[in-house]
Amino acid sequence: MQIPLLGGITSDANADWRSSLSINLIPVPKDTGPSKGYFRFAPGLTQFASGPGIDRGAINWNDLCYRVMGGQLARVNADGTATNIGAISGTGGAILDYGPVYLLIVSDNKAWLYNGASLVQITDVDLGNVIDGLWVDGYYLFTDGTALIVTELTDPFAIDPLKYGSSEADPDRIKGLLKYRGEVYAFNRYTTEAFENVGGAGFPFRRIESAMMMKGCVGPQAKTLFAESFAWLGSGRNEPCSVYVASGGAPMKIATREVEKRLKAYTEAQLATAVLEARADELHQHLLVHLPGETLVYDAAASVAAEQPIWFFLSTGVVGVNAYRARNFVWCYGKWLCGDTQDGRVGYVNEAVCTQYEAIAGWQFDTLMVYNEGNGATVWSLELVGTTGHAPGTDDPTVFHSYTVDGLNWSLERTARMGSAGQTAQRVVWRRCGRVQHVRGERFRGANKTPISWSRLEAKMEPLSG
């Protein structure tokens, strides 16, 4: 019998069934022949350049990659070198946006403008302690959490306090700003309001009353443009946090129950540091939700094809779910460049490897529970069908298998060979795999440097007599 690969199930200490998301394996709902969907390995990371510190934000401006790294604004050049431009204070996330003349950087409650030659801080006292900013229609627009603040059209370094605006349909603080199709969205904590440019002598933006949404955002970097729309992490009043996309002018929840349960494990202060970013490539539309201890990924294109939300983990480390070290992806020089949360390197997404800077990134997936209508069965063999024989060098990688009869406790692991380089006909088989008494789930994981895709799990079972 065939056991479906996509959509694992486990249980927890509260006697609840939980969805099990794959780790460093991307679910692909595509008919391969052996199955209607398969797992492919998450692309690895290879070093491209070295910068002055841990990455805090990035952008492609005028076909060049700029990153805030450590305490510096740096330009990462096409030849893999990095040039320090000037000091940017702070240690947390930095927000960058581009205009026709200046690159904007917001960090440490301050703002800077860079024109390609000089980096200058906006020192007008009327700016206040800004937490987010963007360029729109000739203005640089900021928020300090209370007001909407615009620079003068003729002088981007000047602020007129008589031209402050507000987002106050609900008395919640502003958490961030986003520009979409020429309109500005002010993300408050529990509501989101849209503004359009109408000009005039005062604050030049007017609220679009019909575009207000009753879901807000939790932090300045917890929103991003995504899939021809935008996505954010937040909630309405008196609700736990979830993940939403704007659909037809209304918030649409894309988080599953499992994702929301994981979000509940973090405090409001921790969620406020979350970073959302999008990466579209090879028909995938990935939304990366970077949390303090993990990175959850939603695939919009795969979700449409599968007719259900597709989520998985990207992780750094050999075993289990860990924080993913890559941040702030920018398409530049024909590569997806990324910063790092551990050191000052700049990497790029490398489809040819599954390692992260030559270090092993373990993968794992669980299956649905097998239920033989209450009858017991002997499991004579399990076979994973995949793209074997791609081991680098002289490696002879193995796959670890274990099983559970309650979704909570797992058996001892057994290994099977994946095949060394060139052994593309290698069959990954376990024999004499125990019994099914009532229900049973399977777990498979790897800890090696071998790229692999898995398309089918075949079980040979014999019902028990009586």
C-alpha positions in Angstrom: 0.0 0.0 0.0 1.1 3.6 -0.6 1.4 5.9 2.4 0.9 9.6 1.5 4.0 11.7 2.1 2.5 15.2 2.2 0.8 16.0 5.5 2.3 14.3 8.6 0.5 13.8 11.9 1.7 13.5 15.5 0.2 14.1 18.9 1.2 16.1 21.9 1.1 15.9 25.7 -2.4 17.3 25.8 -3.8 14.3 23.8 -4.3 16.5 20.7 -3.5 15.5 17.1 -1.0 17.9 15.6 0.1 18.5 12.0 3.7 17.8 11.5 5.5 20.1 9.1 8.5 18.9 7.1 11.9 20.3 8.0 14.2 21.5 5.1 12.0 19.6 2.6 9.7 21.6 0.3 6.3 20.0 -0.3 5.6 20.1 -4.1 2.1 19.0 -5.2 3.2 17.7 -8.6 2.3 14.4 -10.3 5.6 12.5 -10.7 4.1 9.2 -11.6 4.8 7.4 -8.4 2.7 9.9 -6.5 0.7 13.1 -6.7 3.2 15.1 -4.7 6.8 14.9 -3.5 9.4 16.5 -1.2 12.4 18.2 -2.7 15.4 19.3 -0.6 15.6 22.9 0.4 18.4 24.7 -1.5 21.6 25.3 0.5 23.6 28.4 1.2 27.0 29.2 -0.2 29.2 32.1 0.8 29.3 35.1 -1.6 31.0 37.8 0.4 32.1 38.9 3.9 30.6 42.0 5.5 31.2 44.1 8.6 28.7 42.3 10.9 25.4 40.5 11.4 22.9 41.4 8.7 20.0 43.7 9.8 18.3 44.6 6.5 18.9 44.8 2.7 17.7 46.1 -0.6 18.5 46.1 -4.3 18.9 49.8 -5.2 20.0 50.8 -8.7 21.0 47.2 -9.4 23.4 47.1 -6.5 22.9 45.2 -3.2 23.0 47.4 -0.1 22.9 45.9 3.4 23.0 47.2 6.9 25.5 44.9 8.6 26.5 45.4 12.2 26.9 49.2 12.6 27.5 49.9 8.9 25.7 50.5 5.7 27.6 48.3 3.2 27.4 47.8 -0.6 27.9 44.2 -1.6 29.5 44.2 -5.1 29.0 41.8 -7.9 32.6 40.5 -7.6 31.9 39.3 -4.0 33.6 42.2 -2.2 31.9 44.5 0.3 32.4 48.3 0.6 31.6 50.1 3.9 29.7 53.3 3.3 29.0 54.8 6.7 27.8 54.2 10.2 24.2 53.2 11.0 23.5 53.0 14.7 21.6 50.2 16.4 21.6 46.5 16.7 18.1 45.5 15.7 16.4 45.2 12.3 16.9 48.0 9.8 14.3 49.0 7.2 15.4 50.2 3.8 13.4 51.7 1.0 14.3 53.4 -2.3 13.4 56.7 -3.9 14.6 58.2 -7.2 17.5 60.1 -5.6 18.0 58.7 -2.1 18.1 55.4 -0.4 16.3 55.5 2.9 17.5 53.7 6.0 15.5 53.5 9.3 17.3 52.1 12.3 17.6 52.8 16.0 14.7 55.3 15.9 16.6 57.4 13.4 16.6 57.9 9.6 19.4 58.4 7.1 19.4 59.2 3.3 22.1 58.0 0.9 22.4 59.4 -2.6 25.2 57.1 -3.8 27.9 59.5 -2.6 27.1 60.6 0.9 25.2 59.2 3.9 23.4 61.9 5.9 21.2 61.5 8.9 17.9 63.4 9.1 18.3 65.5 12.2 15.2 67.7 12.1 13.9 67.6 15.7 10.3 67.3 14.4 11.1 63.8 13.0 10.9 62.2 16.4 11.8 58.6 17.2 10.8 56.8 14.0 10.2 53.1 13.8 9.4 52.8 10.1 9.5 54.7 6.9 9.1 54.6 3.1 9.2 56.7 -0.1 5.9 57.5 -1.9 5.0 60.2 -4.5 8.1 62.3 -3.8 7.7 62.2 0.0 9.6 60.2 2.6 6.9 59.1 5.0 7.6 58.0 8.6 5.9 56.9 11.8 7.0 57.2 15.4 4.2 54.9 16.5 1.7 57.8 17.1 1.8 60.1 14.0 2.4 59.9 10.3 5.2 62.3 9.3 6.2 63.5 5.9 9.2 65.3 4.6 8.9 68.4 2.5 8.7 67.8 -1.3 11.5 70.3 -1.9 13.7 69.1 0.9 13.7 65.5 2.1 15.7 66.5 5.2 13.0 69.0 6.5 9.9 68.2 8.5 6.9 70.6 9.0 5.1 69.7 12.3 1.9 71.3 10.9 1.8 68.5 8.3 1.6 65.6 10.7 -1.1 63.0 9.9 -2.7 60.3 12.0 -4.1 56.8 11.8 -6.7 56.8 14.5 -9.9 55.1 13.5 -9.0 52.9 16.5 -6.8 54.2 19.4 -4.1 51.6 18.8 -0.5 52.5 18.1 1.0 52.4 14.6 3.4 49.5 14.1 4.6 50.0 10.6 4.0 51.3 7.0 3.8 49.7 3.6 3.3 51.0 0.1 1.1 48.9 -2.3 -0.1 50.1 -5.7 0.6 53.7 -4.9 -1.4 53.6 -1.6 0.1 53.7 1.9 -1.1 51.2 4.5 -0.6 52.2 8.1 -0.5 49.0 10.1 -1.8 49.7 13.6 -1.7 47.0 16.3 -5.3 45.9 15.8 -6.4 47.7 12.6 -5.0 48.6 9.2 -5.8 51.8 7.3 -5.1 52.8 3.7 -4.2 56.4 2.6 -4.1 58.0 -0.8 -2.2 61.1 -1.9 -4.6 64.1 -2.4 -2.0 66.9 -2.1 -3.0 70.1 -0.4 -1.2 72.5 2.0 -1.3 70.2 5.0 -0.8 66.5 5.4 -1.1 65.3 1.8 -2.6 61.9 2.4 -6.2 61.1 3.0 -7.7 58.0 4.6 -9.6 55.6 2.3 -12.5 54.8 4.6 -13.7 51.7 2.6 -10.2 50.1 2.7 -9.9 49.8 6.5 -9.2 46.3 7.8 -9.9 45.1 11.3 -6.7 43.2 11.6 -3.4 44.8 12.7 0.3 44.0 12.7 2.5 43.1 15.6 5.8 44.8 14.6 7.6 47.0 12.1 9.1 44.2 10.1 6.2 41.7 10.5 4.7 42.7 7.1 5.8 42.4 3.5 4.7 42.6 -0.1 3.7 39.0 -1.2 2.1 37.2 -4.1 0.8 40.4 -5.9 -0.6 41.5 -2.5 0.8 41.8 1.0 1.0 39.7 4.1 1.4 40.4 7.8 1.6 38.8 11.2 -0.9 40.2 13.7 -4.5 40.1 14.9 -7.6 42.0 15.7 -8.6 43.1 19.2 -9.0 40.3 21.7 -7.5 37.7 19.3 -4.3 35.7 19.2 -1.9 36.4 16.4 -2.1 34.8 13.0 -0.8 35.3 9.5 -2.9 37.1 6.9 -2.8 38.2 3.3 -4.9 41.0 1.8 -7.4 39.5 -0.6 -9.9 41.7 -2.3 -9.4 44.5 0.2 -10.0 42.2 3.2 -7.7 40.1 5.4 -7.6 36.4 4.6 -6.0 34.1 7.1 -3.4 31.7 5.7 -2.1 30.3 8.9 -3.2 26.8 9.8 -4.1 25.6 13.3 -0.6 24.2 13.7 1.0 27.5 12.8 -1.3 29.4 15.2 -0.4 27.0 18.0 3.3 27.6 17.4 2.7 31.4 17.4 1.0 31.1 20.8 4.3 29.8 22.2 5.8 33.3 21.9 5.1 36.4 23.9 3.8 39.6 22.3 7.2 41.2 22.8 8.9 38.2 21.0 6.4 38.3 18.1 7.1 42.0 17.7 10.6 41.2 16.6 9.3 38.8 13.8 10.5 39.4 10.3 8.4 38.5 7.2 9.9 38.4 3.8 8.9 37.0 0.4 10.9 35.0 -2.2 9.3 34.0 -5.5 11.3 31.6 -7.7 10.6 28.7 -10.1 6.8 29.0 -9.6 7.2 28.9 -5.8 5.9 31.9 -3.9 7.4 31.6 -0.4 6.5 33.7 2.6 9.1 33.4 5.2 8.0 34.0 8.8 11.1 34.4 10.9 10.4 33.9 14.6 12.9 34.0 17.4 13.3 30.2 17.5 12.1 29.0 14.0 11.3 30.0 10.5 7.9 29.0 9.1 7.4 29.1 5.3 4.1 29.3 3.4 4.0 28.5 -0.3 1.2 30.4 -2.0 1.5 28.7 -5.4 1.7 25.2 -3.9 -1.3 26.0 -1.6 -3.4 26.8 -4.7 -2.4 23.6 -6.4 -3.0 21.5 -3.3 -6.2 23.4 -2.4 -5.0 23.6 1.2 -2.3 25.7 3.0 1.2 24.4 2.5 3.7 25.2 5.3 7.1 23.8 6.2 10.2 24.7 8.2 13.5 26.1 7.1 16.1 25.3 9.8 19.8 25.5 10.6 21.2 22.6 12.4 21.5 18.8 12.2 18.4 17.7 14.2 15.0 19.2 14.8 13.6 22.7 14.3 16.0 25.6 14.9 16.2 29.3 13.9 17.2 29.7 10.2 20.3 31.7 9.8 19.6 33.3 6.4 17.8 36.7 6.4 16.9 39.5 4.1 16.9 37.9 0.7 17.6 40.2 -2.3 17.6 39.2 -5.9 20.8 40.8 -7.3 23.5 39.8 -9.8 21.4 36.9 -10.9 21.4 35.3 -7.4 19.3 35.3 -4.3 21.7 37.0 -1.8 21.1 36.7 1.9 22.6 38.0 5.1 23.3 36.0 8.2 22.2 36.1 11.9 25.4 34.4 13.2 28.2 36.3 11.5 29.1 38.8 8.8 29.0 36.6 5.8 26.7 37.2 2.8 25.5 34.0 1.1 23.5 33.0 -1.9 20.9 30.4 -2.4 22.6 27.4 -4.1 20.2 24.9 -5.8 23.1 22.4 -6.3 23.7 21.8 -2.6 21.6 21.1 0.6 24.3 22.3 3.0 24.5 25.7 4.7 28.0 27.0 4.2 29.2 23.4 3.9 27.5 22.5 7.3 24.9 19.7 7.4 21.3 20.9 7.5 19.2 18.0 8.7 15.8 17.1 7.1 12.8 15.3 8.4 9.2 14.4 7.6 6.4 12.4 9.2 3.5 10.6 7.5 -0.1 10.4 8.2 -1.3 7.7 10.6 -2.0 4.3 9.0 -5.2 2.8 10.2 -6.1 -0.7 9.1 -9.8 -0.5 10.1 -8.9 -1.6 13.6 -7.1 -4.8 12.4 -3.5 -5.6 13.2 -0.9 -6.1 10.5 2.7 -7.1 10.1 4.8 -4.6 8.3 7.2 -6.7 6.2 8.9 -3.8 4.5 8.9 0.0 3.9 10.5 1.6 0.8 11.1 5.2 0.2 11.2 6.1 -3.5 13.5 9.0 -4.4 16.3 10.5 -6.4 19.1 8.5 -4.9 22.8 8.4 -6.0 23.6 12.1 -5.7 26.0 11.9 -2.8 29.0 14.2 -3.0 32.5 12.8 -3.2 32.9 9.4 -1.4 30.0 9.9 1.0 27.7 6.9 1.6 24.7 8.5 3.2 21.9 6.8 5.2 18.3 7.6 6.1 17.0 7.2 9.6 13.5 5.6 10.2 11.4 5.4 13.3 7.7 4.8 14.0 5.1 5.8 16.5 1.9 4.0 17.6 0.6 7.0 19.6 2.0 10.0 17.8 4.0 11.0 20.8 6.6 8.3 21.5 8.9 7.0 18.8 10.8 3.7 18.3 14.5 3.3 18.1 15.9 4.4 14.7 17.0 2.1 12.0 19.0 3.1 9.0 19.0 2.3 5.2 21.5 3.3 2.6 20.7 6.1 0.2 23.4 5.2 -2.3 26.7 6.8 -3.0 27.6 8.9 -6.1 26.2 7.3 -9.2 24.1 4.7 -7.5 20.9 6.1 -8.9 19.2 2.6 -8.8 19.7 2.3 -5.1 16.5 1.3 -3.3 15.9 2.7 0.2 14.3 -0.2 2.0 13.7 -1.3 5.6 12.6 -4.9 6.2 10.8 -6.5 9.1 9.4 -3.2 10.4 7.2 -4.5 13.3 3.5 -4.4 13.5 0.4 -2.2 13.3 -1.8 -2.9 16.3 -4.2 0.0 15.9 -2.6 3.1 14.3 1.0 3.8 13.3 2.9 6.8 11.8 6.4 6.8 10.2 9.2 9.3 10.5 12.2 9.7 8.2 15.1 12.0 8.6 18.6 12.6 7.2 21.8 14.2 8.4 24.1 14.3 5.4 25.3 16.5 2.5 23.3 14.6 -0.1 20.6 16.4 -2.2 17.5 14.2 -2.3 13.8 14.3 -3.3 11.2 11.8 -2.1 8.2 10.9 -4.1 6.6 7.8 -2.6 6.5 5.6 0.5 5.4 2.0 -0.2 4.5 -0.4 2.6 4.2 -4.1 2.3 1.8 -5.2 5.0 0.1 -8.5 5.9 -3.1 -8.5 8.0 -2.9 -10.5 11.3 -5.3 -13.5 11.4 -8.1 -13.5 13.9 
